[in-house]
Amino acid sequence: MRGGDLARLAAYAAMAPVGQLLFKFASLRHQELEGPIFWRLIQNLPLAGAFLWYGLSAVLWLAILKRTPLSVAYPAAIVGAALVPPLAWAAFGEPLSWGMAGGYGLMLAGLWLLSPRSA
C-alpha cells in the first residue's frame, strides 16, 4: 500500500469519530428544540453538519475503495472507533473506564492481526 493510500485511510478513520460527535451534538440540540419533528430537524444545524460531514467522508471512502481492497480498507477504517470514547469524554464529559480501554486495546490488536504485511 502506498503512502497516499495510508493517508486517505487515516483521514477516513479520523472523520468517522468526528461525525459521531456531530450526531451527539445534534441529539442534544434536538432536545432543546420545540415543535413538530420536521421543524426540529430543519432547525438542527449540528444535524445538517453531521449529514454533510458523512457525505464528504462517503466521497473519500469511494476514493479509497477505488484503489484498496475492501478487506484491507475496512479494518483500517474502524481504527477511528477507538477515538470515540476519549473524544466523547473531552466534549461531553462521558465516563471512561479501564475495561473500555482494554476492550479497545483488544480491538486494535485484532486489527493489527488483520493488517496486510509483506512476506
Rosetta constraint file for C-alpha pairs under 8 A:
AtomPair CA 1 CA 5 HARMONIC 6.31 0.50
AtomPair CA 1 CA 6 HARMONIC 6.99 0.50
AtomPair CA 1 CA 68 HARMONIC 7.94 0.50
AtomPair CA 2 CA 6 HARMONIC 6.46 0.50
AtomPair CA 3 CA 7 HARMONIC 6.15 0.50
AtomPair CA 4 CA 8 HARMONIC 6.23 0.50
AtomPair CA 5 CA 9 HARMONIC 6.24 0.50
AtomPair CA 5 CA 64 HARMONIC 6.97 0.50
AtomPair CA 5 CA 67 HARMONIC 7.66 0.50
AtomPair CA 5 CA 68 HARMONIC 7.54 0.50
AtomPair CA 6 CA 10 HARMONIC 6.06 0.50
AtomPair CA 7 CA 11 HARMONIC 6.10 0.50
AtomPair CA 8 CA 12 HARMONIC 6.16 0.50
AtomPair CA 8 CA 60 HARMONIC 7.41 0.50
AtomPair CA 8 CA 64 HARMONIC 6.66 0.50
AtomPair CA 9 CA 13 HARMONIC 6.07 0.50
AtomPair CA 9 CA 64 HARMONIC 6.99 0.50
AtomPair CA 9 CA 73 HARMONIC 7.03 0.50
AtomPair CA 9 CA 76 HARMONIC 6.60 0.50
AtomPair CA 9 CA 77 HARMONIC 6.16 0.50
AtomPair CA 10 CA 14 HARMONIC 6.21 0.50
AtomPair CA 10 CA 76 HARMONIC 7.76 0.50
AtomPair CA 10 CA 77 HARMONIC 7.35 0.50
AtomPair CA 11 CA 15 HARMONIC 6.14 0.50
AtomPair CA 12 CA 16 HARMONIC 6.49 0.50
AtomPair CA 12 CA 57 HARMONIC 6.42 0.50
AtomPair CA 12 CA 60 HARMONIC 6.92 0.50
AtomPair CA 12 CA 61 HARMONIC 6.98 0.50
AtomPair CA 12 CA 77 HARMONIC 6.33 0.50
AtomPair CA 13 CA 17 HARMONIC 7.54 0.50
AtomPair CA 13 CA 76 HARMONIC 7.18 0.50
AtomPair CA 13 CA 77 HARMONIC 4.66 0.50
AtomPair CA 13 CA 78 HARMONIC 6.26 0.50
AtomPair CA 13 CA 79 HARMONIC 6.01 0.50
AtomPair CA 13 CA 80 HARMONIC 4.35 0.50
AtomPair CA 13 CA 81 HARMONIC 7.76 0.50
AtomPair CA 14 CA 18 HARMONIC 6.87 0.50
AtomPair CA 14 CA 80 HARMONIC 5.45 0.50
AtomPair CA 14 CA 83 HARMONIC 7.84 0.50
AtomPair CA 15 CA 19 HARMONIC 6.28 0.50
AtomPair CA 15 CA 53 HARMONIC 7.89 0.50
AtomPair CA 15 CA 57 HARMONIC 6.60 0.50
AtomPair CA 15 CA 80 HARMONIC 7.72 0.50
AtomPair CA 16 CA 20 HARMONIC 6.43 0.50
AtomPair CA 16 CA 54 HARMONIC 7.72 0.50
AtomPair CA 16 CA 57 HARMONIC 7.60 0.50
AtomPair CA 16 CA 80 HARMONIC 6.36 0.50
AtomPair CA 16 CA 81 HARMONIC 7.52 0.50
AtomPair CA 17 CA 21 HARMONIC 6.33 0.50
AtomPair CA 17 CA 80 HARMONIC 6.05 0.50
AtomPair CA 17 CA 81 HARMONIC 6.39 0.50
AtomPair CA 17 CA 83 HARMONIC 6.34 0.50
AtomPair CA 17 CA 84 HARMONIC 5.28 0.50
AtomPair CA 17 CA 87 HARMONIC 7.86 0.50
AtomPair CA 18 CA 22 HARMONIC 6.32 0.50
AtomPair CA 19 CA 23 HARMONIC 6.31 0.50
AtomPair CA 19 CA 50 HARMONIC 5.59 0.50
AtomPair CA 19 CA 53 HARMONIC 6.27 0.50
AtomPair CA 19 CA 54 HARMONIC 6.43 0.50
AtomPair CA 20 CA 24 HARMONIC 6.26 0.50
AtomPair CA 20 CA 50 HARMONIC 7.81 0.50
AtomPair CA 20 CA 84 HARMONIC 7.55 0.50
AtomPair CA 21 CA 25 HARMONIC 6.21 0.50
AtomPair CA 21 CA 84 HARMONIC 7.89 0.50
AtomPair CA 21 CA 87 HARMONIC 7.69 0.50
AtomPair CA 21 CA 88 HARMONIC 7.02 0.50
AtomPair CA 22 CA 26 HARMONIC 6.08 0.50
AtomPair CA 22 CA 46 HARMONIC 5.92 0.50
AtomPair CA 22 CA 47 HARMONIC 6.90 0.50
AtomPair CA 22 CA 49 HARMONIC 6.96 0.50
AtomPair CA 22 CA 50 HARMONIC 5.15 0.50
AtomPair CA 23 CA 27 HARMONIC 6.17 0.50
AtomPair CA 23 CA 46 HARMONIC 7.03 0.50
AtomPair CA 23 CA 47 HARMONIC 6.16 0.50
AtomPair CA 23 CA 50 HARMONIC 5.83 0.50
AtomPair CA 24 CA 28 HARMONIC 6.34 0.50
AtomPair CA 25 CA 29 HARMONIC 6.15 0.50
AtomPair CA 25 CA 46 HARMONIC 6.13 0.50
AtomPair CA 25 CA 47 HARMONIC 7.80 0.50
AtomPair CA 26 CA 30 HARMONIC 5.96 0.50
AtomPair CA 26 CA 44 HARMONIC 6.46 0.50
AtomPair CA 26 CA 45 HARMONIC 7.39 0.50
AtomPair CA 26 CA 46 HARMONIC 4.72 0.50
AtomPair CA 26 CA 47 HARMONIC 4.81 0.50
AtomPair CA 26 CA 50 HARMONIC 7.84 0.50
AtomPair CA 27 CA 31 HARMONIC 6.53 0.50
AtomPair CA 27 CA 47 HARMONIC 7.90 0.50
AtomPair CA 28 CA 32 HARMONIC 6.89 0.50
AtomPair CA 29 CA 33 HARMONIC 6.61 0.50
AtomPair CA 29 CA 44 HARMONIC 6.51 0.50
AtomPair CA 29 CA 46 HARMONIC 7.49 0.50
AtomPair CA 30 CA 40 HARMONIC 6.48 0.50
AtomPair CA 30 CA 41 HARMONIC 7.34 0.50
AtomPair CA 30 CA 44 HARMONIC 6.45 0.50
AtomPair CA 33 CA 40 HARMONIC 5.80 0.50
AtomPair CA 33 CA 43 HARMONIC 7.92 0.50
AtomPair CA 34 CA 40 HARMONIC 6.48 0.50
AtomPair CA 35 CA 39 HARMONIC 6.33 0.50
AtomPair CA 35 CA 40 HARMONIC 6.36 0.50
AtomPair CA 36 CA 40 HARMONIC 6.38 0.50
AtomPair CA 37 CA 41 HARMONIC 6.14 0.50
AtomPair CA 38 CA 42 HARMONIC 6.31 0.50
AtomPair CA 39 CA 43 HARMONIC 6.30 0.50
AtomPair CA 40 CA 44 HARMONIC 6.14 0.50
AtomPair CA 41 CA 47 HARMONIC 7.46 0.50
AtomPair CA 44 CA 48 HARMONIC 6.65 0.50
AtomPair CA 45 CA 49 HARMONIC 6.17 0.50
AtomPair CA 46 CA 50 HARMONIC 6.09 0.50
AtomPair CA 47 CA 51 HARMONIC 6.28 0.50
AtomPair CA 48 CA 52 HARMONIC 6.18 0.50
AtomPair CA 49 CA 53 HARMONIC 5.96 0.50
AtomPair CA 50 CA 54 HARMONIC 6.12 0.50
AtomPair CA 51 CA 55 HARMONIC 6.07 0.50
AtomPair CA 52 CA 56 HARMONIC 6.30 0.50
AtomPair CA 53 CA 57 HARMONIC 6.23 0.50
AtomPair CA 54 CA 58 HARMONIC 6.00 0.50
AtomPair CA 55 CA 59 HARMONIC 6.49 0.50
AtomPair CA 56 CA 60 HARMONIC 6.45 0.50
AtomPair CA 57 CA 61 HARMONIC 6.06 0.50
AtomPair CA 58 CA 62 HARMONIC 6.25 0.50
AtomPair CA 59 CA 63 HARMONIC 6.49 0.50
AtomPair CA 60 CA 64 HARMONIC 6.25 0.50
AtomPair CA 61 CA 65 HARMONIC 6.17 0.50
AtomPair CA 62 CA 66 HARMONIC 6.19 0.50
AtomPair CA 63 CA 67 HARMONIC 7.03 0.50
AtomPair CA 64 CA 68 HARMONIC 5.82 0.50
AtomPair CA 64 CA 73 HARMONIC 7.41 0.50
AtomPair CA 65 CA 69 HARMONIC 6.31 0.50
AtomPair CA 65 CA 70 HARMONIC 6.31 0.50
AtomPair CA 65 CA 73 HARMONIC 7.20 0.50
AtomPair CA 68 CA 72 HARMONIC 6.79 0.50
AtomPair CA 68 CA 73 HARMONIC 6.15 0.50
AtomPair CA 69 CA 73 HARMONIC 6.13 0.50
AtomPair CA 70 CA 74 HARMONIC 5.72 0.50
AtomPair CA 71 CA 75 HARMONIC 7.12 0.50
AtomPair CA 72 CA 76 HARMONIC 6.73 0.50
AtomPair CA 72 CA 114 HARMONIC 7.98 0.50
AtomPair CA 72 CA 115 HARMONIC 6.77 0.50
AtomPair CA 72 CA 116 HARMONIC 7.07 0.50
AtomPair CA 73 CA 77 HARMONIC 6.07 0.50
AtomPair CA 74 CA 78 HARMONIC 6.41 0.50
AtomPair CA 75 CA 79 HARMONIC 6.96 0.50
AtomPair CA 75 CA 111 HARMONIC 5.94 0.50
AtomPair CA 75 CA 114 HARMONIC 7.27 0.50
AtomPair CA 75 CA 115 HARMONIC 7.54 0.50
AtomPair CA 76 CA 111 HARMONIC 7.24 0.50
AtomPair CA 76 CA 115 HARMONIC 7.74 0.50
AtomPair CA 78 CA 82 HARMONIC 7.90 0.50
AtomPair CA 79 CA 83 HARMONIC 7.72 0.50
AtomPair CA 79 CA 108 HARMONIC 6.84 0.50
AtomPair CA 79 CA 111 HARMONIC 7.74 0.50
AtomPair CA 80 CA 84 HARMONIC 7.14 0.50
AtomPair CA 82 CA 104 HARMONIC 5.92 0.50
AtomPair CA 82 CA 108 HARMONIC 7.91 0.50
AtomPair CA 83 CA 87 HARMONIC 6.23 0.50
AtomPair CA 84 CA 88 HARMONIC 5.91 0.50
AtomPair CA 85 CA 89 HARMONIC 6.07 0.50
AtomPair CA 85 CA 94 HARMONIC 7.75 0.50
AtomPair CA 85 CA 96 HARMONIC 6.80 0.50
AtomPair CA 86 CA 90 HARMONIC 6.15 0.50
AtomPair CA 86 CA 96 HARMONIC 7.38 0.50
AtomPair CA 87 CA 91 HARMONIC 5.98 0.50
AtomPair CA 88 CA 92 HARMONIC 5.41 0.50
AtomPair CA 88 CA 93 HARMONIC 6.63 0.50
AtomPair CA 88 CA 94 HARMONIC 5.71 0.50
AtomPair CA 89 CA 93 HARMONIC 4.38 0.50
AtomPair CA 89 CA 94 HARMONIC 4.40 0.50
AtomPair CA 89 CA 95 HARMONIC 6.06 0.50
AtomPair CA 89 CA 96 HARMONIC 6.88 0.50
AtomPair CA 90 CA 94 HARMONIC 7.70 0.50
AtomPair CA 96 CA 100 HARMONIC 6.74 0.50
AtomPair CA 96 CA 101 HARMONIC 7.79 0.50
AtomPair CA 97 CA 101 HARMONIC 6.37 0.50
AtomPair CA 98 CA 102 HARMONIC 6.05 0.50
AtomPair CA 99 CA 103 HARMONIC 6.08 0.50
AtomPair CA 100 CA 104 HARMONIC 6.18 0.50
AtomPair CA 101 CA 105 HARMONIC 5.99 0.50
AtomPair CA 102 CA 106 HARMONIC 6.19 0.50
AtomPair CA 103 CA 107 HARMONIC 6.23 0.50
AtomPair CA 104 CA 108 HARMONIC 6.12 0.50
AtomPair CA 105 CA 109 HARMONIC 6.14 0.50
AtomPair CA 106 CA 110 HARMONIC 6.17 0.50
AtomPair CA 107 CA 111 HARMONIC 6.28 0.50
AtomPair CA 108 CA 112 HARMONIC 6.18 0.50
AtomPair CA 109 CA 113 HARMONIC 6.38 0.50
AtomPair CA 110 CA 114 HARMONIC 6.35 0.50
AtomPair CA 111 CA 115 HARMONIC 6.18 0.50
